[in-house]
């Protein structure tokens, strides 16, 4: 059984909502998943990340960058970096911000560079929605290919725009396929 660990920070619940949808889809696709809140890291959570076949990184985009709390987690991996503990693991990233553009690409770049420094193999987005495929409104609406870039919803019962939640589900399935393919 493959293990996908999802390391995330959530400020107001939006990033956690995406993590839950991604995890649910990956679980439905036959993988074991673990949600790791980077603000509550213990030796157990660090071991889960070390043992995982894939690690997904999720953080809100604040002021054009990963949130401070997630950046602290990134900095705390320096011993794992120097020993290249995560080399050849599958990696992917997701972020959420208030606006459709919201400078989310800069956060995804930051996450992908972080994964590259750890020697990880990055998986991007594969979903083409409208206007190219008119039958897929709301799917990858912002056209981000480096990872999942979602927009928060003003409706707090949803937390994230419906099309982005579906894109997150499809992203979770993609990650599960990639992990099964490369972990065999």
PETA-V415779 format. One record per run of one state. SS is the DSSP state (H for helix, E for strand, L for the rest). FROM is the first residue (numbers start at 1). LEN is the number of residues. If there is no record, write none. Layout:
ss->SS from->FROM len->LEN
ss->SS from->FROM len->LEN
This chain:
ss->L from->1 len->2
ss->E from->3 len->6
ss->L from->9 len->5
ss->H from->14 len->15
ss->L from->29 len->3
ss->E from->32 len->6
ss->H from->38 len->3
ss->L from->41 len->2
ss->H from->43 len->9
ss->L from->52 len->2
ss->E from->54 len->9
ss->L from->63 len->2
ss->E from->65 len->2
ss->L from->67 len->1
ss->H from->68 len->9
ss->L from->77 len->1
ss->H from->78 len->6
ss->L from->84 len->6
ss->E from->90 len->8
ss->L from->98 len->6
ss->H from->104 len->14
ss->L from->118 len->3
ss->E from->121 len->2
ss->L from->123 len->25
ss->E from->148 len->5
ss->L from->153 len->7
ss->E from->160 len->1
ss->L from->161 len->1
ss->H from->162 len->21
ss->L from->183 len->2
